[in-house]
């Protein structure tokens, strides 16, 4: 059974840093991409960052230059280093795993980890 578990959330003041981790277990096929999304209160879930299997990284404009996504394939783990945090970064951060299995694309989500940034 596939499990996706995030950790590392918490409360910080503006300008502070947090590092999120997400580990996927039970996946036996190739992981195409490992992504982070977030959802602020009363808003829709939005894309934050992507780490693709070839090493490509993509960031949303709102976090580019402040957040860094990295990946440890041996551990099926993706990290999100968040620096210079702002109150608008507050939300639940979700890990999203995209897997290719026998020609089919499968996606898995974690349960989310709360990040709160106070001014």
Residue pairs with C-beta under 8 A, 6 or more apart in sequence:
1 26
2 24
2 25
2 26
2 27
2 97
2 108
3 24
3 25
3 26
4 22
4 23
4 24
4 95
4 97
4 108
4 109
4 110
4 111
5 22
5 23
5 25
5 95
5 110
5 111
6 20
6 21
6 22
6 93
6 94
6 95
6 110
6 111
6 112
6 113
7 20
7 21
7 22
7 113
8 18
8 19
8 20
8 21
8 113
9 18
9 20
9 93
9 113
9 114
9 115
10 18
10 114
10 115
10 116
11 116
11 117
11 118
12 18
12 85
12 115
12 116
12 117
12 118
13 117
13 118
13 119
14 85
14 86
14 87
14 117
14 118
14 119
15 84
15 85
16 85
16 117
17 81
17 82
17 83
17 84
17 85
18 82
18 85
18 115
19 79
19 80
19 81
19 82
20 36
20 79
20 80
20 82
20 93
20 95
20 113
20 115
21 77
21 78
21 79
22 34
22 36
22 77
22 78
22 79
22 80
22 95
22 97
22 110
23 75
23 76
23 77
24 31
24 34
24 76
24 77
24 95
24 97
24 108
25 76
27 76
27 97
27 99
27 108
28 101
29 99
29 100
29 101
29 102
29 106
30 53
30 99
30 100
30 101
31 53
31 73
31 76
31 97
31 98
31 99
32 52
32 53
32 98
32 99
32 100
32 105
33 50
33 51
33 52
33 53
33 97
33 98
34 50
34 51
34 69
34 71
34 78
34 95
34 96
34 97
34 98
35 47
35 48
35 49
35 50
35 51
35 78
35 95
35 96
35 97
35 98
36 48
36 49
36 50
36 69
36 78
36 80
36 93
36 94
36 95
36 96
37 45
37 46
37 47
37 48
37 93
37 94
37 96
38 45
38 46
38 48
38 89
38 91
38 92
38 93
38 94
38 115
39 45
39 46
39 91
39 92
39 94
39 112
40 88
40 90
40 91
41 90
41 91
43 91
45 94
46 60
47 60
48 59
48 60
48 63
48 67
48 80
48 93
49 57
49 58
49 59
49 60
49 63
49 67
49 69
49 80
50 56
50 57
50 58
50 59
50 69
51 57
51 69
51 70
51 71
51 78
52 58
57 69
59 67
59 69
62 88
63 82
63 89
66 82
66 83
66 84
66 85
67 80
67 81
67 82
67 83
68 80
68 81
68 83
69 78
69 79
69 80
69 81
70 78
70 79
70 81
71 77
71 78
71 79
72 78
72 79
78 95
80 93
82 89
82 115
85 115
85 117
86 117
87 117
87 118
87 119
88 117
89 115
89 117
90 115
90 116
90 117
91 114
91 115
92 112
92 113
92 114
92 115
93 112
93 113
93 114
93 115
94 109
94 110
94 111
94 112
95 109
95 110
96 107
96 108
96 109
96 110
97 107
97 108
97 109
98 105
98 106
98 107
99 105
99 106
99 107
99 108
100 106
